[in-house]
Structure formats: structure tokens, C-alpha cells
């Protein structure tokens, strides 16, 4: 029997050696891979108690910082707080242990947490030295513009997005209603859960970043795209054709003609119909363009694409129906040409449309990061400045720019006009119910050399007329443009 | 050689090792408290006193009742039990008192076993008692009103206020039964029947037992969904059969039957398929069926070489970290150093067990020691291999380390049986007063000198030389 016992001994040693080899594979060879797997929540747990870098506005206001935990018994040495409060809730996002990380906290997590630096240190060394180099992220958002936008919008539901059309930098992005991220980043799971569940169950959806996550029918602001596409493809000129003056446009494949708001009568040259936002003429222009050109024009401006915004989760794409949808469906095409029906856009997208026209037809990559500096003061990342889409030619852009100027000087957007600065704009009223509409405006200034572009939407206003956008959204845009131009002048 | 002592009671060595085990456990306990709350535990003195008293009682009992027993097994078990307890304190403080109570019961059972079992070989006369007790225990969880299902396995029984896993006890009584059955039948089983393809195949009627064990382990697996135990039973029986008969054919046959059983159950049972697919690729369903294994792998990876430190990791993420997956928690907090140390403890325990088997002088003692050691070794391999994804995961406890009363108590009884066999064998070699330390040293030198001068003769070179070499 002893021979078998010795062999059994060898067999068991071999089995144990296999175990030790496997442990070496897991704990040495694959250790880094396993430790840094995104599904390994230990990283989040480890980071959670560690100090993170700050998030700042362009003008130096602290939006997020880590402070030593006042609760000494807590396993987490630091807690995250958000002095920017609800005004910046959607932008900073929250750093929650329970619900994960969103916003800039997530998109720049590696820099804020400083993991990219510590990764070079080995585990054994980590035990001896706990130095972590975190980085501060400075945003392109200007606190003065952000506050002006929030104030102008008040507690009405909606959104304001302000960009610098030359770079794509966001100067302000406001969505109402809003939320305060601080309780969501609490070290107490109970506090976090209570706060989150209250926000989640709120029917006004305060967690929704309307500015880039919600799609609305763009209404007449979309006519800027229809007009630009018409001019770019030479289906229409500034003075020809002259659209017939109509109350309603009869359409094929339907008994119901397309009517102007309030049954009014309009028509004329592109200059004229753009200024007064004539539905029947633009519906006709849409039919003249046909599905292909209108679709391609919308895509050129960024529809059906997600703008590469550096806030997590990213921007929702704006949508324009595919060409086959319009086959034998003139009513849909006519509706699409005036920004109704199946067309839907985020406020960010409409700000990018305004920015593209303002920037000679080139839409820059939208972004909020101005720079990243590590705790030693070295700049590790700088602001991107890349074209996202070439929407239209500079010539067409100049023509649409002119059209939008006349909307402000002698059209539906008079209330956005500023003393001493020429503003260009297009209003919109997107009907959402029998007696409610979203009030829109897109604008940029100064028209001759634009440095600010804006989109404003105020949801569900109790009036449906061509004037709604000009009456409700234009004054908001005016105050924000004023603040943005003042901030840039400094 | 001039050695006059044939056997040396090594109780002082044991005492020294036990003191080390207590010191190690107390340090780990302190570090966990420091890691958790940055304070030295307030009850550190009573803690040291309690484990000290427990282990010293076991030591004194060994001294009185099994003076010549192996010196290492009790202290190795103490270290494993201590590390396990510290991790249970760290992971599930609410269960720590229960585990402490079970440890006390375990040590009481260790002592009781030494008291009751005065000679290991007498156990073989109660063969069928063990058999029927084992079968009854195995089937107990299936009895309505006694057994109940927990975590998808029907392996629990309730008796008054106490719940336990009868299967843990059954593996011990069945090992006892196998040992005595095989000792009697081994001659018959070893007889070659026919030669098929150059291999001797025993006659069919002698194959009865192995087929029975195979069928039985499958039945248990089906009825109780306890893959780990059925694998353990089957391996145990095949190994004991092979050691008893010396016929390698049984190993081959065992392998074939294992393959057939595994394939059949794979096709018949969903939970077996799940285990296999999770083993092959846990990442596909990392949040579902693969969750536990994936979390375990993350724990090992995050632990790395040196580990996060006591109470500095996050092993709470692994379901059942205090139980079957405790080695993953150790891996995360103590790193590869910690897991390797634990495995080496088990390897030493297995080594000690097999050494006891080699020295035992009755076939029954040998076979029983082999069986008990196989239980310890295979159970360790099955669970550590499962948790590290070396083999498909089947839930068994890590002996002495995992939380669980039934397992702990049974393993202490197992340890006492090994101590008893070891004592019997050593004592038979000659009882005498212990050597003083200088006598031992002088003897060692004499042996060394002799080995050097007699190198050409190639006489024994391990420490057994000292034991066996004598006037003859």
C-alpha cells in the first residue's frame, strides 16, 4: 500500500501546484487586468473615499470638490460636495457610490481620480506611499452666463444652451427643473437612495439633462436648415421663386391641407417668408427639395448623429426621418420642412445649427472641457478645437445669416434685439397639443462676426401662434446673449 | 548509529507551534480591528485567553491520550482555524460568536474522540454501523420536516434549534466504512479477472462496490444538488479502492465512470450545465450566473501579490465570501502571499496525513489515514480550484477556514482520528521517556556524521532514520 500512498502524495502535490500556478495567474499575471476591469466595483469603492480633483468654471468658480469627511468613523476619508448646487447639477453630474457616476465627473473620471498616474505604481508600493496625483478640470462654462440663463428661464421648464461658434465651447447649458448632486454623492447609502428615488419619481424629471438628452420638435427654427439646404442646393434663391400667398397648402395623399398658424395668409420671396416664418411657403420649399435633399441637409447639420459632447452619458442624437419614410407621403415631408411631424432636436443640436450658420457653415465639436491641470499645476489636456461637421458653404452661411438678421430687425424675433450689437435669429413655435406649444429661438451675435450662439426652448406655453417663440423665448435669449457678450468683452 | 529511542513524543514542539498559532491569530485579529476602526480591539486579552485555553486543552489532551501523535497537525489546524475565524470577524461580525462556539465544540469533540477511540483499529468492527449512519445522514436532508433547502442545495437538516449539514458527518463515517470494507475485501478485489487490451480487469462481482459508490454519488447529486460532496465521495472511494488493492485499473475505471456520470448529468441537469458554462466563460453573464465567480476573480486580481491588507479590501462584494469563497477574501486582503501560505498549510497537513498513513502498521489504519487525508486534500482542491476557476465550481467548505459548524466539528474529529492513528503507530515502535534537547542534538549530529562517512551506502536520509535506526 505504501507505494500507492506515495503516489497519492505526488498526485496531491501536483493538484496543489496547479492551484498555486492558477493563483499566480490570477494574482500576478492577470492581476492588473482584473483589478482595473470596469465591472470591478472595487475601483469605484476605492476612489469613492479618495480625494478627487476639482471641477471649475471658466471664471474660476468651484463646482465640485472633495473635502475631508467630517464623520471620522466613516470608511471614506473624503466626501464630494458641489458648491455649484443645482445650477450645475446636470453638468458636473454626481459621483455616487450607489448610482454610479454621471456628467463631467464621469467623462473626466480618470483625470479627477488621478488613476492614470497611480496606475504606474505597483500594488506593493501603494502600501508604502499613498500619494495620488489628481487633476482639476476647468470647464468652458462661464458662471455669469450660466446664472443669467437660469435667471432668464426662471422656473419654467425648458433649456438654454450657449456656445462659442468659433470653437464649439459651451458657455452655458441650463435645464429646468434641476437637481442638487450633493445628496447623491453622500457617503450614507440611505441619504443617497432617498434623494435619488425622490428625483427619479418626480414627474417633472429633474434628473433629465434637457439641454442634450431631451428631443423636442424644433418647429420653425428648423426652417433655418430648410432655407440653408434650399440655398445650398440652389433649389431656391433669395429672391426667386416668389411663393404664392396662401392660407393653406393643398397636399397630395391627404384631404387635409397644411395651414398657417391662426389661418393667416402669407407668401413671397425666401427673404420675406423666412422673416415672417410662413408655413405654406416652407412646406412648398420642402416639397421642391424632395426627401433626399432635405434629409441630407438635416444630416449635414448633425441630425441622426450624436454630437461628441464630453459629458456622460453623451448627447442624444437629433432625429430626421430616413428617405423611404417620405415615399408617397407629402404631408410628412411638408411637416418635416417646417420642423414638425417626425423631426426632433435637442436644444444642443439647435445651438449647433445656429453656431454652424454663424461660423461660416462649419459646426465645431461641442465640448465643456477648457483644460485639465494636475495638482502640480501642469496642463495635461487642453481645449479641443475640431470641426464636427461642414454643414453648408461659407456663401450659403452668409446668406442665411442675412436672413436671420432680418428676422430680428423686421420679423418675429424683434424682442431679441440688443442695443449696439446686431443679433441674428430664428424663432419657432412647435405645436405639442391643441392649445400648447414649445417656444423656441436660435440666435447668434454679433451677426457680422459671431462669438455667441444660443438655443432656447420654453416648454408647453399656453398659446399657439407664429409669435409665441418671439414673445416667450426671444427675451430669454436677449438677456443671455447680453450676459455672454459682456463676459467675453472682459 | 547509536540511537536508543525508537519513538519520540514531540509534544513540546507541538506546544511551541500552538503558541505561534495563537500569536499569529491574535496579531491578525488586532490588524483586522486596526484596519476597520483604527483601534486595538478592547477584548484582545480575553480573546488570546480563550483561544489559548482551547488549544492548550487540546494539547494537554493529546499529551495525555496520544502522546506519540504527530506534532504538526493540531497546530496547523489551529492556524487555519484562527485565520478563518479572523476573516469571519472581518466579513460577518454577526457570525463570529457562533463560529467561536463551534470551534469550542470542535475542540471538545477532538478531545472526546481521543478519549473514546483508544485504538483506531477497533473502529473497523463497527463497519456497518458507520455505513448505515452515513447513509442515513446523507439522506436526512431529503426527509420532509427534517431536511430543507438553502441556497439551491438540499443539504441541511434541522434538529431542534440546531441546523447542520449531515453530509459533513457522513463523509467521515463513510470513510470509516470504506476503510474497513476494503481491508476485508482487498484481496478479492485485487484478483485479476480477465485481461482486456493488456489491462487486468477485476471480475464483475467485485466491481459491485465501485459501481454502487458511483451510482450513489450521482443519486446524491441529483437529489440534493450538491455537486461538491458527490465529487468528494466518488474521489474518496476510488482513491481508497486503488490504495487498498494496488490495482491501477480501478483508477482508470473510476475515470471512465466519472466521465460517464459527468456527461450524463451535464445533459440531464440545468444546474450542472450552468456550472460548466460559467466555468468556461464567466464573463458572458458577469452580472447573472457568473457573478459570484467573476467577483471572486476580481478579488484575487485586486489583491495582487501583497494584498490590500486586513480589512482594507472589499471582499464583501463576493457572495458567500465568509463561507465557500473565503479563500478569495484572503486572496484580496493578504494577496498571493496569503493564499500561498494557506495552501502550504494544507499541503503540510496532507503531508502529515500521508506520513501517518505510511507509518501506520495495520492495513485499516493506513487506509483510514489515506481516506481522511484525501478528504482534506480533495476538499481543499475542489473549493480552491472552483473559486479560482481552475475547475468548475462546486460548493464545499474550505476545511477549518470557512464558516460552518458541521464542517468544523467534523474536521476536528477527523484530526483526532489522524492523531490517534499516528500515536498508535509511533507508540508501537517503542515507548520510552522523551529525549532531552541536547540528547536529540547529539543524536542528530551523530546521524549527520554517519551519513557523511557512509555516503556510499546510501542509507536513509530523512528524519525517520532517527526513529527507526537503533540497535535492532
Interface residues (C-beta under 8 A of the other chain):
Chain A: X1 X2 X3 X4 X5 X6 X8 X9 X12 X13 X15 X16 X18 X19 X20 X22 X23 X24 X26 X27 X28 X30 X31 X32 X33 X34 X35 X37 X39 X40 X41 X42 X45 X46 X73 X123 X124 X127
Chain B: X37 X239 X242 X243 X244 X246 X286 X287 X294 X297 X298 X300 X301 X302 X303 X304 X305 X306 X309 X313 X314 X317 X331 X335 X336 X339 X340 X343 X346 X347 X350 X351 X354 X357 X358 X363 X366 X367 X370 X374 X377 X380 X381 X384 X385 X388 X389 X390
